[in-house]
């Protein structure tokens, strides 16, 4: 045989072996399975599992049948890269599902190489991640929309104006409050998404504001002004407005927020006052020049006095309105418990209310200057605050700062937030700097406390010898603490991948542990697992326990958790189980012989009239049976904890099994009355012997803890394809705080009534373990002194 034929034969053998492994993988997994030629042109087989279109025969059209058209280029590039580098192909991409609707999959294919390192075939799996991708996109969109709305509305609401609105960078309304909608005489849908001229603004008016928007985008500074506009129901009005930039997380302008106040009445008062002043001046000049004429024109003087009275009346109304506005303003400030201040930008005259003095630790009657205020600020922040004040006053900069102060008299530390802005005089010159200050001590200290708690947690984790890890759900990238690297035997400076860590798990546990991690990542379930690892450098075997859960972060979801070493505890547990198993095996042989001799004696002495010997042998036989049951329980525990127990599952009718147990119990247990409820056919796939053991154990417990002659109810039913078995007694009952503990290993409820009841507390533990292995549930319900009900469920067969 030549070398070529020999090579071909070897390749065929490898392909046959690979196909065998492929078949095994198909049977073991629920994912889509496929196999491809070395160049990916021919798909030999594809088991779509209802997610993708099946391919029972080799096909070359598999890409067109399964890959979403817009992702073809990306998939082909990834395939070319995997072939060129002979590496594992893995990619998330869109597919055409079996019903031809778009879906998402995570595909992973492994190259099969011959002895020359050449690829001869690819085996792969594809997981349906459509639900996760849809949830991620929805969550991302919701977060983005929520963050944007939050920034926009918080900026608008901070202005506290009558009319509030927001424009996007294309001059379109993205928000308008009810007052603005009423003013325009339109509804929300007619306004939102439209530009100014589309909402009734005159061309000059719309163009003026759009130029202001452009200026704000360039300078990132607010703009303030006055403008006339016609109200939908009130007619022409005069408005004072301020336009402010809204910044994104990068400090760029992403929207324009505005606040507008109707100042028509104020302007009318100002005009009236100005006109009245001019008129009075004219009258005085006329009075001085034509005094004799005025004295002769008494009637005209009367008219003039009436006009003067009217002017005074208007002046009085104007002053009353100003006073009302001031009262409303001070009431709002007082309700919010803010301190207020006023600083003249020319004279530097500083005016502060009593609340502001209180925040700085001064008494209400004491004088309070800007210099005194600065002196009470913590020295580390004093220059910063002073610079902010000067920048706002002389350069129009923003003034929204947080800083600590020490009270003048009470020496109390307070964290304050100060917000201020400049005011213009009638000439348009900035003449005053006003603002408010609020006490945010509680909020600031709470944030600091959270930061300290996080630091204490990190210190506690380090002190406890715990390692921390973060696994990215999207790409499986791993962030491992130095302690985790130490557990796995990796150099502390090394970058460790998720798959490198999995490779260090002991081969006997590797597949099971990897499946548990993947299940926690994929299903967002809690992780709690124990497994041994082999050190990468030292080869040392260590047992560790991993606990974790999914956490959300700005850059994606992570499986976050801790690892701690349990080698000593695990080895002690293994040694203990080995000892229990060995001793139990050694004890079973003499007990079996003893039971045989006792039964033989009972047969030999059956016709004897010695009642004492008959009773003694019955008691001895009962005690040997009880001890055998205990030893079998210990053996089962040893097998459970060493992982040697196996389930011999089969499909059987649970109703038939319960009926068999009923016949046996009624025939052998005459101490209590048994009521077995009517049972319907109930198919389950389980280990028949072990489920029999569970039911017998629950009935034995009911007999043990119930007075003689009381009734024990046994029921079996089917609900939503779940089989349910319950045993109810009229016994001593269990305290509520003990209900969750009775299934723990070696746990026995404390109490006077327990002194005469034998047992080691392993029966219910074994029941819980057996039901858990069957993916079922078991629980207890009880009222102290009235009895208990023990129930377990098993998955049914069928739908």
matplotlib code that plots the C-alpha trace (Angstrom):
import matplotlib.pyplot as plt

x = [0.0, 1.5, 1.7, -1.2, -3.6, -2.4, -3.1, -6.5, -7.4, -6.3, -8.4, -11.4, -10.9, -10.7, -13.8, -15.6, -14.5, -15.4, -18.9, -19.3, -18.4, -20.7, -23.6, -22.9, -22.9, -26.2, -27.8, -26.3, -27.1, -30.2, -28.3, -28.3, -25.6, -23.8, -20.8, -19.0, -16.3, -12.8, -13.5, -17.0, -18.6, -20.5, -22.7, -22.9, -25.6, -27.6, -30.0, -32.0, -33.8, -36.8, -34.7, -33.0, -34.0, -32.8, -30.3, -30.5, -28.2, -25.0, -25.8, -23.9, -26.7, -26.6, -25.6, -28.5, -30.9, -29.7, -27.6, -29.4, -28.5, -27.1, -24.7, -23.4, -20.3, -19.4, -19.9, -17.8, -15.0, -15.1, -15.0, -12.0, -10.2, -10.9, -9.7, -6.6, -5.6, -7.0, -8.7, -12.1, -14.8, -17.2, -19.6, -22.9, -24.9, -28.4, -30.0, -33.2, -35.1, -37.1, -40.2, -38.0, -38.2, -35.0, -33.3, -30.0, -27.5, -24.1, -22.3, -19.1, -17.3, -14.1, -11.7, -10.7, -7.1, -5.1, -1.5, -0.1, -2.2, -4.5, -8.2, -10.3, -13.7, -15.5, -18.0, -20.1, -23.1, -25.4, -27.3, -30.6, -29.9, -32.7, -34.5, -31.4, -30.4, -34.0, -33.9, -30.5, -31.6, -34.8, -32.9, -30.2, -32.9, -34.9, -31.7, -30.7, -34.1, -34.5, -31.0, -31.8, -35.2, -33.8, -31.1, -33.6, -36.3, -34.1, -32.5, -35.9, -37.5, -34.5, -35.5, -39.0, -40.6, -44.2, -43.5, -41.1, -39.8, -36.9, -35.6, -33.4, -30.4, -32.6, -34.7, -37.6, -39.7, -39.0, -40.9, -43.5, -45.4, -49.1, -48.7, -46.8, -49.3, -52.1, -50.3, -49.8, -53.4, -52.4, -52.0, -48.9, -48.9, -49.2, -46.2, -43.7, -41.3, -42.2, -40.1, -41.0, -42.4, -44.6, -46.1, -47.2, -44.1, -43.5, -40.5, -38.4, -39.2, -38.4, -35.1, -34.0, -34.4, -32.7, -29.7, -29.7, -29.7, -26.7, -24.9, -25.6, -24.3, -21.1, -20.4, -22.2, -23.5, -27.1, -29.0, -31.6, -34.0, -37.4, -39.8, -43.4, -45.7, -49.4, -51.1, -53.8, -56.5, -55.0, -53.7, -50.3, -48.1, -44.5, -42.3, -38.9, -37.1, -33.8, -32.3, -29.9, -27.7, -28.3, -25.0, -24.4, -22.0, -19.1, -19.9, -21.3, -24.6, -27.3, -30.4, -31.6, -33.9, -35.9, -38.0, -40.3, -42.2, -45.1, -44.1, -46.8, -48.4, -45.0, -44.1, -47.4, -46.8, -43.3, -44.6, -47.4, -44.9, -42.6, -45.5, -46.8, -43.3, -43.1, -46.6, -45.8, -42.7, -44.6, -47.3, -44.8, -43.1, -46.5, -47.5, -44.3, -44.6, -48.3, -49.1, -51.5, -53.3, -53.6, -55.1, -57.6, -58.4, -59.7, -61.7, -58.5, -56.7, -59.4, -58.9, -55.2, -55.7, -57.9, -55.1, -52.6, -54.8, -55.1, -51.3, -51.0, -53.6, -51.6, -48.4, -50.1, -51.3, -47.8, -46.2, -48.8, -48.1, -44.3, -44.9, -47.1, -44.5, -41.8, -44.1, -44.7, -40.9, -40.0, -42.7, -41.3, -37.8, -38.9, -40.8, -37.8, -35.7, -33.1, -30.9, -30.8, -28.2, -27.7, -24.4, -24.0, -21.4, -20.3, -20.5, -20.0, -22.8, -23.8, -27.3, -28.1, -31.3, -31.5, -31.5, -28.2, -26.7, -27.9, -26.2, -22.9, -23.4, -24.2, -26.9, -29.8, -28.9, -25.2, -23.7, -22.7, -20.3, -19.0, -15.6, -17.1, -18.9, -15.6, -13.8, -16.2, -15.6, -13.2, -9.7, -9.3, -12.3, -12.0, -10.0, -12.1, -15.3, -13.8, -12.7, -16.1, -17.8, -15.4, -15.7, -19.5, -19.6, -17.1, -17.1, -20.6, -19.4, -21.7, -22.2, -23.4, -20.9, -20.8, -18.5, -18.2, -18.4, -17.7, -20.4, -19.1, -20.6, -21.9, -18.8, -21.0, -19.8, -22.3, -22.1, -23.8, -24.9, -24.9, -26.6, -26.5, -26.9, -26.4, -29.2, -29.4, -30.4, -32.7, -29.7, -28.7, -25.7, -25.2, -25.5, -26.3, -25.4, -28.2, -28.7, -29.8, -27.9, -29.2, -28.0, -27.1, -25.1, -27.2, -27.1, -23.3, -22.5, -24.7, -22.8, -19.5, -20.8, -21.7, -18.1, -16.6, -18.9, -17.7, -14.1, -14.8, -16.3, -13.2, -11.0, -13.3, -13.0, -9.2, -9.1, -11.3, -8.9, -11.6, -11.0, -13.3, -14.1, -16.2, -17.2, -18.6, -21.9, -21.3, -17.8, -16.9, -13.9, -12.7, -11.5, -9.8, -8.4, -4.8, -6.3, -8.2, -5.0, -3.3, -6.0, -5.6, -1.8, -1.4, 1.3, -0.2, 0.8, -0.7, -3.9, -6.2, -9.1, -12.3, -11.5, -8.0, -9.6, -12.0, -9.1, -7.6, -10.6, -10.0, -11.0, -13.5, -15.4, -14.6, -17.6, -20.1, -18.5, -18.4, -22.1, -23.0, -21.1, -22.7, -26.1, -25.7, -24.4, -27.1, -30.1, -29.1, -29.4, -27.4, -24.1, -23.1, -20.7, -17.8, -15.1, -11.3, -8.7, -5.2, -2.6, -1.3, 2.3, 2.5, 0.1, -1.4, -5.1, -7.3, -11.0, -12.8, -16.3, -17.7, -20.7, -22.0, -24.9, -25.5, -24.9, -25.7, -23.1, -22.9, -20.7, -22.9, -24.0, -21.4, -21.5, -19.8, -18.8, -16.2, -14.1, -12.7, -10.6, -12.3, -9.6, -9.3, -13.1, -13.6, -10.8, -12.2, -15.7, -14.3, -12.4, -15.5, -17.7, -15.1, -15.0, -18.8, -19.1, -16.4, -17.8, -21.3, -20.2, -18.4, -21.4, -23.9, -22.4, -22.6, -26.1, -27.3, -26.0, -27.6, -30.9, -30.8, -30.0, -32.8, -35.3, -34.0, -34.5, -38.1, -38.8, -37.2, -39.1, -42.4, -44.1, -42.6, -44.9, -42.3, -43.8, -40.8, -38.5, -40.9, -41.2, -37.5, -36.7, -39.3, -37.8, -34.3, -35.4, -37.0, -33.8, -31.6, -34.0, -33.8, -30.0, -29.9, -32.1, -29.8, -26.7, -28.3, -29.1, -25.5, -24.4, -26.8, -25.4, -21.9, -22.8, -24.7, -21.8, -19.2, -21.2, -21.4, -25.2, -26.9, -30.5, -32.0, -34.8, -37.7, -41.2, -43.9, -47.3, -46.9, -50.5, -49.6, -46.6, -48.7, -51.3, -48.5, -47.3, -50.9, -51.3, -48.0, -48.7, -52.2, -50.9, -47.9, -48.8, -51.8, -50.9, -52.6, -55.5, -54.4, -56.5, -55.2, -57.1, -58.4, -55.5, -55.6, -53.0, -49.8, -46.8, -43.3, -39.8, -37.8, -35.9, -38.8, -36.9, -35.7, -39.2, -40.5, -37.9, -39.0, -42.7, -41.9, -39.7, -42.5, -45.0, -42.6, -42.0, -45.8, -46.2, -43.2, -44.4, -48.2, -50.2, -51.4, -54.8, -54.7, -55.3, -52.6, -53.7, -51.7, -52.6, -51.3, -52.4, -51.4, -51.4, -50.1, -48.0, -46.5, -47.0, -47.7, -47.5, -48.3, -48.4, -50.5, -50.5, -52.2, -49.0, -47.0, -46.3, -43.3, -42.5, -42.5, -38.8, -37.9, -39.8, -36.9, -34.4, -35.9, -34.4, -30.9, -28.5, -28.5, -31.0, -33.5, -36.1, -35.5, -38.2, -39.2, -41.2, -38.0, -36.3, -38.1, -38.0, -35.0, -33.2, -30.2, -32.0, -30.9, -34.3, -35.7, -32.2, -32.1, -35.6, -34.7, -31.5, -33.4, -36.1, -33.5, -31.7, -35.1, -35.4, -38.4, -39.3, -40.1, -41.4, -43.2, -46.3, -47.2, -49.2, -47.6, -49.8, -52.1, -50.0, -47.8, -48.0, -44.9, -45.2, -43.0, -43.4, -41.9, -42.0, -44.7, -44.3, -46.1, -47.5]
y = [0.0, 3.4, 6.4, 8.1, 5.2, 4.8, 8.5, 8.3, 5.3, 7.2, 10.2, 7.9, 6.4, 9.8, 11.0, 7.9, 8.5, 12.1, 11.2, 8.9, 11.7, 14.0, 11.5, 11.4, 15.2, 15.4, 13.1, 15.0, 18.6, 20.6, 23.1, 23.0, 20.6, 20.7, 19.3, 20.9, 20.2, 21.5, 24.6, 25.1, 24.8, 21.5, 21.0, 17.3, 17.4, 20.0, 19.1, 22.3, 21.3, 23.3, 26.5, 26.2, 24.3, 20.7, 19.3, 15.6, 15.3, 17.2, 20.6, 23.6, 26.1, 26.1, 29.7, 31.0, 28.8, 29.8, 33.0, 36.4, 38.2, 41.3, 39.1, 37.0, 39.1, 39.1, 35.3, 34.6, 36.8, 35.0, 31.6, 32.7, 33.8, 30.5, 28.4, 30.5, 30.3, 26.7, 28.0, 27.6, 29.5, 31.4, 34.2, 35.8, 36.6, 36.7, 33.6, 32.7, 30.4, 27.4, 29.5, 32.0, 34.7, 36.5, 35.2, 35.3, 32.5, 32.0, 29.5, 27.7, 25.2, 23.1, 22.1, 18.4, 18.0, 15.1, 14.2, 16.7, 19.5, 19.9, 20.5, 17.5, 18.5, 21.0, 20.1, 22.8, 23.9, 26.8, 28.2, 30.1, 33.5, 35.4, 36.1, 37.4, 39.7, 41.1, 41.7, 43.4, 45.7, 46.6, 47.3, 49.4, 51.4, 52.0, 53.0, 55.5, 57.0, 57.2, 58.8, 61.4, 62.2, 62.5, 65.0, 67.0, 67.3, 67.9, 70.9, 72.3, 71.8, 73.5, 76.8, 76.8, 79.0, 79.4, 77.9, 75.0, 73.4, 71.5, 71.6, 69.0, 70.1, 70.3, 73.1, 70.7, 70.6, 67.4, 68.6, 71.2, 71.7, 72.3, 76.1, 76.3, 74.0, 76.3, 79.4, 78.0, 76.8, 73.3, 69.8, 67.8, 65.8, 69.0, 70.6, 67.8, 67.1, 70.4, 73.5, 77.0, 78.3, 75.1, 76.0, 79.6, 81.6, 84.4, 83.9, 86.6, 85.2, 81.6, 82.6, 84.7, 81.7, 79.3, 81.7, 81.7, 77.9, 77.9, 80.3, 78.1, 75.0, 76.9, 78.8, 76.3, 79.4, 80.3, 83.2, 85.5, 87.9, 89.4, 89.0, 89.7, 86.8, 86.3, 84.1, 81.8, 83.2, 86.3, 88.0, 89.8, 89.3, 90.1, 87.3, 87.1, 83.9, 82.1, 79.3, 76.9, 74.1, 70.5, 68.5, 64.8, 62.6, 63.9, 67.5, 68.2, 70.0, 67.4, 69.7, 73.2, 73.7, 76.9, 78.7, 81.6, 83.9, 86.2, 89.7, 91.6, 93.1, 94.1, 95.8, 97.6, 98.8, 100.0, 101.8, 103.3, 104.5, 106.0, 107.7, 109.0, 110.4, 112.2, 113.5, 114.8, 116.5, 118.2, 119.3, 120.8, 122.8, 124.0, 124.9, 126.9, 128.7, 129.4, 129.7, 132.6, 130.6, 127.5, 129.6, 131.0, 127.6, 125.9, 123.4, 122.3, 121.9, 119.6, 117.4, 117.4, 116.4, 113.5, 112.4, 112.6, 110.5, 107.9, 107.8, 107.3, 104.6, 102.7, 103.2, 101.7, 98.7, 98.2, 98.2, 95.8, 93.4, 93.6, 93.0, 90.0, 88.5, 89.0, 87.3, 84.3, 84.1, 84.2, 81.6, 79.2, 79.7, 79.3, 76.1, 74.6, 75.6, 77.3, 80.2, 83.2, 85.9, 89.0, 90.4, 93.7, 93.2, 96.9, 97.8, 94.2, 94.8, 91.4, 90.7, 87.3, 86.0, 84.3, 80.8, 81.5, 82.8, 79.6, 77.4, 79.2, 79.0, 82.7, 84.2, 86.1, 89.5, 89.3, 91.1, 88.8, 89.6, 87.8, 87.7, 86.0, 83.5, 82.6, 82.2, 79.5, 77.4, 74.5, 75.7, 73.0, 74.4, 78.2, 79.2, 77.1, 78.7, 82.2, 81.6, 80.3, 83.5, 85.8, 83.9, 84.0, 87.7, 89.1, 86.5, 85.1, 81.6, 78.9, 78.8, 75.4, 74.1, 71.9, 72.6, 72.0, 74.8, 74.8, 76.7, 80.0, 79.3, 75.7, 74.3, 72.0, 70.5, 71.1, 70.3, 73.0, 73.3, 76.8, 77.9, 81.4, 83.6, 87.2, 89.7, 92.5, 96.1, 97.9, 98.9, 95.2, 95.4, 92.7, 94.4, 91.7, 88.2, 86.3, 82.7, 80.0, 77.6, 74.3, 71.9, 68.5, 67.1, 64.0, 63.1, 63.8, 61.7, 58.9, 58.7, 58.7, 56.0, 53.8, 54.3, 53.3, 50.2, 49.1, 49.6, 47.7, 44.9, 44.6, 44.5, 41.8, 39.7, 40.0, 39.3, 36.2, 34.8, 35.0, 35.5, 37.6, 37.1, 38.7, 36.9, 39.0, 37.4, 38.7, 37.5, 35.3, 37.6, 37.0, 39.5, 37.5, 38.8, 37.8, 35.3, 33.5, 33.3, 31.9, 29.2, 28.1, 28.3, 31.1, 33.8, 36.9, 39.1, 36.8, 37.6, 34.5, 33.7, 32.0, 28.9, 28.6, 28.6, 25.9, 23.7, 23.7, 22.0, 18.3, 16.2, 14.2, 17.4, 19.6, 19.0, 19.2, 22.4, 24.1, 23.2, 24.8, 28.0, 28.2, 27.6, 30.4, 32.8, 31.8, 31.6, 34.4, 31.9, 31.8, 29.9, 27.7, 24.9, 22.9, 21.3, 20.5, 22.3, 21.4, 24.2, 25.4, 25.7, 23.6, 20.8, 20.9, 19.7, 22.2, 22.1, 25.4, 26.6, 29.2, 31.5, 34.1, 35.8, 38.1, 41.8, 44.6, 47.3, 50.1, 47.9, 44.8, 42.0, 40.0, 36.8, 38.2, 36.1, 34.8, 31.7, 30.3, 27.3, 24.3, 21.7, 20.8, 20.6, 18.6, 16.1, 15.6, 15.1, 12.5, 10.7, 10.7, 9.3, 6.7, 5.7, 5.6, 3.5, 1.1, 0.6, 0.3, -2.4, -4.3, -4.1, -5.4, -8.9, -9.7, -8.1, -10.2, -13.3, -12.2, -11.6, -15.1, -16.8, -14.9, -16.0, -19.5, -19.5, -18.2, -21.1, -23.7, -22.4, -21.7, -24.6, -23.8, -22.4, -20.0, -16.6, -14.7, -16.2, -15.5, -11.8, -11.4, -12.8, -10.5, -7.5, -8.6, -9.1, -5.6, -4.0, -5.7, -4.5, -1.0, -1.1, -2.5, 0.4, 2.9, 1.4, 1.4, 5.1, 5.8, 3.9, 6.0, 9.2, 8.1, 7.3, 10.6, 12.7, 10.8, 11.1, 7.3, 7.0, 6.5, 6.8, 3.8, 5.8, 4.3, 5.4, 3.9, 4.7, 6.4, 5.4, 1.7, 2.1, 3.9, 1.1, -1.5, 0.4, 0.7, -3.1, -3.6, -0.9, -2.1, -5.7, -4.9, -1.8, -2.3, 0.5, 3.3, 3.8, 4.5, 6.4, 6.3, 8.9, 7.8, 8.0, 8.6, 7.4, 9.4, 8.6, 9.7, 9.0, 8.2, 5.5, 3.3, 1.8, 5.2, 6.8, 3.7, 4.4, 8.0, 7.2, 4.4, 6.9, 9.5, 7.0, 5.6, 9.1, 9.7, 6.4, 7.3, 10.7, 10.1, 8.6, 5.0, 4.7, 8.1, 8.4, 8.9, 10.2, 9.4, 11.2, 11.2, 13.6, 15.3, 19.1, 20.8, 17.8, 17.6, 14.6, 15.3, 12.9, 13.9, 12.1, 13.8, 12.7, 13.8, 13.7, 16.1, 18.7, 20.8, 24.4, 26.9, 27.7, 24.0, 23.4, 24.4, 22.5, 19.0, 18.1, 18.8, 16.0, 14.7, 17.4, 16.4, 18.7, 19.4, 18.8, 16.5, 14.3, 13.5, 11.7, 8.5, 8.6, 6.9, 8.0, 9.9, 12.5, 11.0, 9.8, 13.1, 14.2, 11.2, 11.9, 15.5, 14.4, 11.7, 14.1, 16.8, 14.3, 13.9, 17.7, 17.7, 19.6, 18.5, 20.5, 20.2, 22.0, 21.7, 23.1, 22.3, 19.8, 19.1, 17.2, 17.6, 17.1, 16.1, 16.6, 16.0, 16.6, 15.0, 16.1, 14.2, 12.5, 14.1, 17.6]
z = [0.0, -1.0, 1.3, -0.5, 0.0, 3.6, 4.3, 2.7, 4.8, 8.0, 7.0, 6.4, 9.8, 11.4, 9.6, 10.8, 14.4, 14.1, 12.8, 15.8, 18.1, 16.1, 16.6, 20.3, 20.5, 18.6, 21.1, 24.1, 23.3, 22.5, 20.2, 16.4, 15.2, 11.8, 10.0, 7.1, 4.6, 5.1, 2.8, 4.3, 0.8, 1.6, 4.6, 5.2, 7.8, 9.9, 12.7, 13.0, 16.2, 14.9, 15.0, 11.5, 8.4, 8.6, 6.0, 5.8, 2.7, 1.7, 0.3, -1.1, -0.6, 3.1, 3.4, 1.3, 3.3, 6.8, 6.9, 7.0, 3.8, 5.4, 7.6, 4.7, 4.3, 8.0, 8.2, 5.2, 6.5, 9.9, 8.0, 5.9, 9.1, 10.9, 7.9, 7.4, 11.1, 11.6, 14.7, 16.3, 14.5, 16.8, 15.9, 16.8, 13.7, 12.3, 10.6, 8.7, 11.1, 10.1, 9.6, 7.5, 10.1, 11.2, 14.4, 16.2, 16.9, 18.5, 16.2, 17.2, 14.9, 15.7, 12.9, 12.7, 11.6, 10.2, 11.2, 8.7, 10.5, 7.5, 8.1, 6.9, 8.4, 10.7, 13.5, 15.0, 17.2, 17.0, 20.0, 19.6, 21.3, 19.6, 22.8, 24.5, 21.6, 21.4, 25.1, 24.9, 22.0, 23.9, 27.1, 25.2, 23.5, 26.7, 28.6, 25.9, 25.7, 29.5, 29.9, 27.2, 28.6, 32.1, 31.0, 29.0, 31.5, 34.5, 32.6, 31.7, 35.1, 36.8, 35.1, 36.7, 34.0, 32.8, 29.3, 28.9, 25.7, 24.1, 20.6, 18.8, 16.8, 13.6, 15.1, 15.8, 19.0, 21.0, 24.1, 25.0, 28.3, 28.5, 28.9, 25.6, 23.8, 25.1, 23.9, 20.4, 20.2, 19.0, 20.4, 21.3, 18.0, 15.9, 17.7, 18.4, 15.5, 13.8, 13.3, 14.5, 11.3, 11.1, 14.5, 13.5, 14.1, 11.7, 9.3, 11.0, 14.4, 13.5, 11.7, 14.8, 17.2, 14.7, 14.6, 18.4, 18.3, 16.0, 18.3, 21.4, 19.6, 18.8, 22.0, 24.4, 26.3, 27.1, 25.4, 26.9, 25.3, 24.9, 22.0, 21.0, 20.0, 19.5, 22.1, 20.6, 22.9, 24.5, 21.4, 21.2, 24.2, 25.3, 26.5, 28.4, 27.3, 28.0, 25.8, 27.4, 25.9, 27.0, 27.0, 26.4, 28.4, 26.1, 26.9, 23.4, 22.9, 22.1, 22.5, 23.3, 26.3, 26.8, 29.4, 28.7, 31.0, 29.9, 30.9, 29.0, 32.2, 33.5, 30.2, 30.2, 33.7, 32.7, 29.6, 31.6, 34.2, 31.5, 29.8, 33.1, 34.0, 30.6, 31.0, 34.5, 33.3, 30.5, 32.9, 35.3, 32.5, 31.3, 34.9, 35.4, 32.0, 32.1, 35.7, 35.1, 32.3, 34.5, 37.3, 34.9, 33.5, 36.6, 34.6, 32.8, 36.1, 37.4, 34.3, 34.9, 38.5, 37.4, 35.0, 37.8, 40.1, 37.3, 37.0, 40.8, 40.7, 38.0, 40.0, 43.0, 41.1, 39.6, 43.1, 44.4, 41.6, 42.3, 46.0, 45.2, 42.9, 45.6, 48.3, 46.0, 45.3, 49.0, 49.8, 47.2, 48.6, 52.2, 51.3, 49.7, 52.8, 50.5, 51.5, 49.1, 48.3, 46.2, 45.2, 43.3, 40.6, 40.8, 44.5, 45.8, 48.3, 49.6, 50.9, 52.6, 54.2, 57.6, 56.2, 54.4, 57.6, 59.4, 56.8, 57.5, 61.3, 61.9, 64.0, 62.2, 63.8, 62.9, 59.9, 57.1, 54.2, 51.2, 52.9, 56.0, 53.8, 52.0, 55.4, 56.6, 53.5, 54.0, 53.0, 50.4, 48.5, 49.3, 46.3, 44.0, 45.1, 44.9, 41.4, 40.4, 41.8, 39.9, 36.7, 36.9, 37.7, 35.2, 32.5, 32.5, 33.5, 35.0, 38.8, 40.1, 42.7, 45.8, 48.7, 52.5, 55.2, 58.9, 60.9, 62.5, 65.9, 65.9, 64.2, 62.3, 58.9, 56.1, 52.4, 50.4, 46.7, 45.3, 42.1, 40.8, 37.7, 36.5, 36.2, 33.6, 34.2, 31.7, 29.6, 29.1, 31.4, 34.0, 37.3, 39.9, 40.8, 42.6, 43.6, 46.2, 48.4, 49.7, 52.3, 50.7, 53.7, 54.0, 50.3, 50.1, 53.2, 52.0, 48.8, 50.7, 53.0, 50.0, 48.6, 52.0, 52.2, 48.7, 49.8, 53.1, 51.0, 48.8, 51.9, 53.5, 50.3, 50.4, 54.1, 53.7, 51.0, 48.4, 44.7, 42.4, 38.8, 36.0, 32.9, 30.0, 28.9, 25.3, 24.5, 27.5, 28.3, 31.9, 34.5, 37.3, 40.6, 41.7, 44.2, 41.4, 39.3, 42.4, 42.8, 39.1, 39.3, 36.7, 37.0, 38.7, 35.7, 33.1, 31.1, 31.7, 29.3, 30.3, 28.3, 29.8, 33.2, 32.2, 30.9, 34.4, 35.9, 36.7, 33.7, 35.7, 36.5, 33.5, 31.3, 34.2, 35.5, 32.1, 31.6, 34.9, 34.1, 30.6, 32.1, 34.6, 31.8, 29.2, 31.6, 34.0, 36.9, 40.1, 40.1, 43.1, 42.3, 43.8, 41.7, 41.8, 39.7, 38.7, 39.1, 35.7, 37.0, 40.2, 39.2, 42.7, 43.0, 44.8, 45.6, 45.2, 45.5, 43.0, 43.8, 41.4, 39.6, 36.6, 37.1, 34.6, 33.7, 31.1, 28.9, 29.1, 31.4, 33.5, 35.5, 38.7, 41.7, 44.1, 44.5, 47.7, 48.4, 50.2, 49.7, 53.4, 54.0, 50.8, 51.5, 55.1, 53.6, 51.1, 53.8, 56.0, 53.3, 52.4, 56.1, 56.4, 53.2, 54.4, 57.9, 56.5, 54.1, 56.8, 59.2, 56.6, 56.4, 60.2, 60.4, 57.5, 59.3, 62.6, 61.0, 59.3, 62.7, 64.4, 61.7, 61.9, 65.7, 65.2, 62.9, 65.2, 68.3, 66.5, 68.4, 71.7, 74.4, 75.8, 75.2, 76.4, 73.8, 71.0, 72.1, 72.5, 69.1, 67.5, 69.2, 68.2, 64.6, 64.6, 66.0, 63.4, 60.6, 62.0, 62.1, 58.5, 57.4, 59.1, 57.5, 54.1, 54.6, 55.4, 52.3, 50.2, 51.7, 50.9, 47.3, 46.9, 48.2, 46.2, 43.0, 42.6, 42.8, 39.5, 38.3, 36.5, 34.8, 33.1, 32.1, 34.5, 35.9, 39.3, 40.1, 39.8, 42.1, 44.8, 44.6, 45.2, 48.2, 49.5, 49.4, 51.2, 53.9, 54.7, 55.0, 57.3, 59.3, 61.5, 64.0, 62.0, 59.7, 56.0, 53.5, 49.9, 47.7, 44.3, 41.7, 38.0, 35.5, 36.1, 33.8, 34.9, 33.8, 36.9, 38.9, 40.2, 43.1, 44.4, 44.2, 46.0, 48.7, 49.0, 49.4, 52.0, 53.9, 54.1, 55.2, 57.8, 59.2, 59.4, 61.4, 63.7, 64.7, 64.8, 67.8, 67.4, 65.7, 63.9, 60.2, 57.5, 54.1, 50.9, 47.6, 44.1, 41.3, 38.1, 37.5, 34.4, 33.5, 36.9, 39.2, 42.8, 45.8, 49.4, 52.8, 55.5, 59.2, 62.5, 64.4, 66.7, 63.9, 63.2, 64.2, 61.3, 61.9, 61.5, 58.2, 56.0, 58.0, 58.2, 54.8, 56.0, 56.6, 60.2, 61.3, 64.0, 65.5, 69.1, 71.8, 74.7, 72.3, 70.4, 73.3, 72.7, 68.9, 67.2, 64.1, 62.8, 60.6, 57.2, 55.8, 54.7, 53.5, 51.2, 50.0, 49.1, 47.3, 45.2, 44.2, 43.4, 41.1, 39.3, 38.8, 41.1, 44.3, 47.9, 50.9, 54.2, 55.6, 59.3, 62.2, 65.6, 67.5, 64.5, 62.1, 59.0, 55.2, 53.2, 49.4, 46.4, 42.6, 39.5, 35.9, 34.0, 30.6, 27.7, 27.2]

ax = plt.figure().add_subplot(projection="3d")
ax.plot(x, y, z, "-o")
ax.set_aspect("equal")
plt.show()
